[in-house]
């Protein structure tokens, strides 16, 4: 028993040494095999790997050379066909497009457009960037354009602004987008937009003269009935007048939209985007009303008169629009001229009111929350700021209705022309690039 244990004790170290030796030997063999397999002269796979690496290096060099040729306006881009962009600007645009091209396929998608414009937040707001991405997607029906074609479109937009070219943009924006897409914000009016000028469109046709005389007669009757021209302008007069007028002012846009909607369904044809524009106009007038009633809650008699006014004016306008849209738009254009005049008088009365006058308080009194959010007046937006914005809205309605008077039924919405918006965006984009280059060189 003791002898057996002694033999096991002697053999154990020998066995361990043998195992260690075998492991070392196997490691050496594996190293030799690996070294052998990596030898191009003895391993076909290694030869193939080296060939692939060599080919990849050649392809990289070829791609680099191709990129250089493009940047140097070689076969892909011909400088002679550009009317406004020089080589340095094209280089910069190309580099930014390559960066924005997330798919690395040489084509620009709506997401690439947004990625591109987010590098130019000094020229575009977040809302504008999102809108342009959606507009591009809708216009191309989810498709893409090549980088070269996009640069051509940028050159075209700048050339068109300078009056050097005419015709459609090379990108090929369609006309179906206005049928379902109308992005309009009434916030962030610029000082130029708020400085409304009282303009007047002279009547040309017999219908124009009838429309103008109808508006004049309506104003005289309404001013007399409400006593607007008797005495000075007061807070009560302003609120009574604006609340009643806005309950009626929202009717024409809705009537126009309804009739155009039924015509589109009946004729199975596009509307050109006018329907969307008039719906927005009606809603804008409704927002005026919702703002003013936060400052005064009308009584029952007032509300009853509103119902009567809507029934009478709404019925007459509906029949008139079905008979002659041109007459009705001219009529609304003249109505909005009077609205601009009324709001200008209100603004002057507020700004010129003595400190102890009730209207003077509107210079510092906060506008209702709904107004501050809708027109983006800021946390400290005043009632006076709000009325400036309302007048700017009315001026826009004035100009739009005068413009579309006489338009064909299927004319494209003049306020939301997708190609014009695209061209404007491209011009702003290249202008920002040039401004940054000039700043860097200076």
VENBEL-V843039 format. One record per residue. N is the residue number from 1. SS is DSSP state (~ for helix, > for strand, _ for the rest). PSI is psi in whole degrees, 0 to 359 (999 if undefined). Layout:
BEGIN
N,SS,PSI / N,SS,PSI
END
This chain:
BEGIN
1,_,316 / 2,~,323 / 3,~,319 / 4,~,317 / 5,~,323 / 6,~,318 / 7,~,320 / 8,~,322 / 9,~,325 / 10,~,321 / 11,~,333 / 12,~,310 / 13,~,324 / 14,~,318 / 15,~,319 / 16,~,318 / 17,~,321 / 18,~,317 / 19,~,318 / 20,~,319 / 21,~,317 / 22,~,320 / 23,~,317 / 24,~,320 / 25,~,317 / 26,~,324 / 27,~,317 / 28,~,320 / 29,~,317 / 30,~,323 / 31,~,317 / 32,~,318 / 33,~,317 / 34,~,316 / 35,~,321 / 36,~,318 / 37,~,336 / 38,_,357 / 39,_,115 / 40,_,333 / 41,_,337 / 42,_,343 / 43,_,114 / 44,~,325 / 45,~,320 / 46,~,321 / 47,~,316 / 48,~,319 / 49,~,315 / 50,~,323 / 51,~,316 / 52,~,318 / 53,~,319 / 54,~,317 / 55,~,319 / 56,~,319 / 57,~,321 / 58,~,320 / 59,~,320 / 60,~,316 / 61,~,320 / 62,~,317 / 63,~,318 / 64,~,318 / 65,~,320 / 66,~,317 / 67,~,318 / 68,~,321 / 69,~,320 / 70,~,314 / 71,~,333 / 72,_,12 / 73,_,50 / 74,_,228 / 75,_,333 / 76,_,322 / 77,_,125 / 78,_,115 / 79,~,330 / 80,~,338 / 81,~,351 / 82,_,136 / 83,_,340 / 84,_,329 / 85,_,133 / 86,_,177 / 87,~,321 / 88,~,321 / 89,~,319 / 90,~,319 / 91,~,313 / 92,~,316 / 93,~,316 / 94,~,314 / 95,~,319 / 96,~,324 / 97,~,321 / 98,~,320 / 99,~,318 / 100,~,337 / 101,_,85 / 102,_,328 / 103,_,351 / 104,_,37 / 105,_,8 / 106,_,15 / 107,>,148 / 108,>,128 / 109,_,181 / 110,~,324 / 111,~,323 / 112,~,323 / 113,~,313 / 114,~,320 / 115,~,324 / 116,~,314 / 117,~,336 / 118,~,348 / 119,~,356 / 120,~,52 / 121,_,347 / 122,_,340 / 123,_,341 / 124,_,141 / 125,_,166 / 126,~,320 / 127,~,317 / 128,~,322 / 129,~,314 / 130,~,318 / 131,~,317 / 132,~,324 / 133,~,316 / 134,~,321 / 135,~,318 / 136,~,316 / 137,~,313 / 138,~,320 / 139,~,323 / 140,_,7 / 141,_,43 / 142,_,0 / 143,_,186 / 144,_,170 / 145,>,155 / 146,>,157 / 147,~,317 / 148,~,317 / 149,~,325 / 150,~,318 / 151,~,322 / 152,~,321 / 153,~,322 / 154,~,315 / 155,~,319 / 156,~,315 / 157,~,316 / 158,~,324 / 159,~,323 / 160,~,323 / 161,~,326 / 162,_,2 / 163,_,23 / 164,_,341 / 165,_,167 / 166,_,168 / 167,_,184 / 168,_,157 / 169,_,141 / 170,_,335 / 171,_,330 / 172,_,53 / 173,_,130 / 174,_,177 / 175,_,5 / 176,_,343 / 177,~,316 / 178,~,343 / 179,~,331 / 180,_,1 / 181,_,117 / 182,_,104 / 183,_,116 / 184,_,127 / 185,_,141 / 186,_,10 / 187,_,167 / 188,_,44 / 189,_,137 / 190,_,161 / 191,~,327 / 192,~,320 / 193,~,326 / 194,~,338 / 195,_,74 / 196,_,133 / 197,_,139 / 198,_,101 / 199,_,164 / 200,_,132 / 201,_,118 / 202,_,136 / 203,_,140 / 204,_,309 / 205,_,174 / 206,~,321 / 207,~,323 / 208,~,318 / 209,~,321 / 210,~,318 / 211,~,316 / 212,~,315 / 213,~,325 / 214,~,320 / 215,~,317 / 216,~,316 / 217,~,319 / 218,~,319 / 219,~,317 / 220,~,314 / 221,~,314 / 222,~,318 / 223,~,320 / 224,~,318 / 225,~,327 / 226,~,353 / 227,_,29 / 228,_,322 / 229,_,359 / 230,_,122 / 231,_,192 / 232,_,166 / 233,_,128 / 234,_,168 / 235,~,317 / 236,~,318 / 237,~,316 / 238,~,312 / 239,~,319 / 240,~,316 / 241,~,312 / 242,~,320 / 243,~,314 / 244,~,315 / 245,~,322 / 246,~,335 / 247,~,334 / 248,~,325 / 249,~,337 / 250,~,355 / 251,~,310 / 252,~,316 / 253,~,318 / 254,~,318 / 255,~,315 / 256,~,318 / 257,~,317 / 258,~,313 / 259,~,319 / 260,~,326 / 261,~,311 / 262,~,324 / 263,~,318 / 264,~,318 / 265,~,317 / 266,~,317 / 267,~,353 / 268,_,48 / 269,_,162 / 270,_,158 / 271,_,341 / 272,_,6 / 273,_,357 / 274,~,321 / 275,~,313 / 276,~,320 / 277,~,317 / 278,~,327 / 279,~,318 / 280,~,322 / 281,~,316 / 282,~,318 / 283,~,325 / 284,~,317 / 285,~,323 / 286,~,324 / 287,~,327 / 288,~,313 / 289,~,313 / 290,~,335 / 291,~,311 / 292,~,328 / 293,_,350 / 294,_,344 / 295,_,344 / 296,_,135 / 297,_,108 / 298,_,153 / 299,_,182 / 300,~,319 / 301,~,318 / 302,~,314 / 303,~,325 / 304,~,320 / 305,~,328 / 306,~,317 / 307,~,315 / 308,~,317 / 309,~,320 / 310,~,317 / 311,~,315 / 312,~,303 / 313,~,319 / 314,~,318 / 315,~,314 / 316,~,316 / 317,~,323 / 318,~,312 / 319,~,319 / 320,~,319 / 321,~,323 / 322,~,328 / 323,~,317 / 324,_,93 / 325,~,324 / 326,~,316 / 327,~,316 / 328,~,320 / 329,~,324 / 330,~,320 / 331,~,313 / 332,~,323 / 333,~,317 / 334,~,325 / 335,~,317 / 336,~,331 / 337,~,316 / 338,~,324 / 339,~,318 / 340,~,320 / 341,~,317 / 342,~,312 / 343,~,331 / 344,~,319 / 345,~,321 / 346,~,317 / 347,~,315 / 348,~,320 / 349,~,321 / 350,~,314 / 351,~,331 / 352,~,357 / 353,_,139 / 354,_,160 / 355,_,328 / 356,_,1 / 357,_,146 / 358,~,330 / 359,~,334 / 360,~,332 / 361,~,333 / 362,~,347 / 363,~,335 / 364,_,343 / 365,_,134 / 366,>,138 / 367,_,156 / 368,_,152 / 369,~,321 / 370,~,327 / 371,~,317 / 372,~,325 / 373,~,320 / 374,~,314 / 375,_,3 / 376,_,55 / 377,_,350 / 378,_,169 / 379,_,330 / 380,_,21 / 381,_,132 / 382,>,172 / 383,~,322 / 384,~,317 / 385,~,319 / 386,~,316 / 387,~,326 / 388,~,317 / 389,~,320 / 390,~,317 / 391,~,322 / 392,~,322 / 393,~,313 / 394,~,324 / 395,~,322 / 396,~,317 / 397,~,321 / 398,~,309 / 399,~,320 / 400,~,313 / 401,~,323 / 402,~,324 / 403,~,315 / 404,~,352 / 405,_,118 / 406,_,354 / 407,_,152 / 408,_,161 / 409,_,326 / 410,_,18 / 411,_,149 / 412,_,140 / 413,_,117 / 414,_,341 / 415,_,330 / 416,_,72 / 417,_,114 / 418,~,323 / 419,~,322 / 420,~,320 / 421,~,320 / 422,~,313 / 423,~,320 / 424,~,319 / 425,~,317 / 426,~,322 / 427,~,317 / 428,~,323 / 429,~,309 / 430,~,329 / 431,~,321 / 432,~,322 / 433,~,313 / 434,~,323 / 435,~,319 / 436,~,322 / 437,~,317 / 438,~,322 / 439,~,321 / 440,~,316 / 441,~,330 / 442,_,999
END
